[in-house]
Amino acid sequence: MTYAIDLDGGTALVTGASRGIGREIAIALAGAGAHVIGVARSQDDLTSLAEDIRELDREFLAIPADLADIAAIARTAEIAWDWKSGVAVLVNAAGTISRVEPPDVTPQQWATVFDLNVRGTFFLTQELGQRMVEAGRGSIVMIASIAGEVVTRAPVVYQASKAALIQMTRALAVRMAPAVRVNAVGPGYIRTSLNSGWLDIEENREYVLGRTPLGRVGAPEDVVGAVIFLASDASAYVTGQHVRVDGGWSVQ
């Protein structure tokens, strides 16, 4: 038996695909042979991503949508599913953060984080996951965080949203089995547009480096390998897991 990563001919949808971790995942999925659907709020960034995907001789469909808007989710799922008669892989990489801490968190700030990180992710997964179940196969990957399992300096609201995402992964893995596998990848501190300003503060950077055995801040491409593994048949007997990609942070 061989375990080559080969998604040739399949279709993968990536949310948050316009930048950061989501963008790198979309390009890697195309490199592994998948045609890619990119979902993000920015049409311009999706247009740029389309060029990179097509250079890999894969097809690309851009769906501009704000997944915090429930009304956009059913439409997004329908367009995606109809594009090539199904979606084999769903990667939920869209997310946001609000750097406000108790006692100053407002209900609106809480809602903004949970509406995208948890609610939008759940309802898109429900829409596409049910179609996958009916089709008899599929792989769903959530981009969670080590902050959902261990306490970090990430804002409390963000940590709570990622903890919800991890438990959602476990519950859906049971509900959607055996046809569909559902897993999560938990990055540690990865430099993206959401946290680059925070990491540029010396105290914060030294905190991260001091807690990370591999001695560096991660890059978006560091997350890709785990996602591609979980998306492919190489992980055919893996479901309900939260795979940490954190430079060793969580083992200390």
Buried (B, 14 or more C-beta within 10 A) or exposed (E): EEEEBBBEEBBBBBBBBBBBBBBBBBBBBBBBBBBBBBBBBBEEBBBEBBEBBEEBEBBBBBBBBBBBBEEBBEEBBEBBBEBBEBBBBBBBBBBBBBEBEEEEBEEEBBBBBBBBBBBBBBBBBBBBBEBBBEBEBBBBBBBBBBBBBBEBBBBBBBBBBBBBBBBBBBEBBEEBEEEBBBBBBBBBBBBBEBBEEBBEEEEBBEBBBEBBEEEEBBBBEBBBBBBBBBBBBBBEEBBBBBBBBBBEBBEE
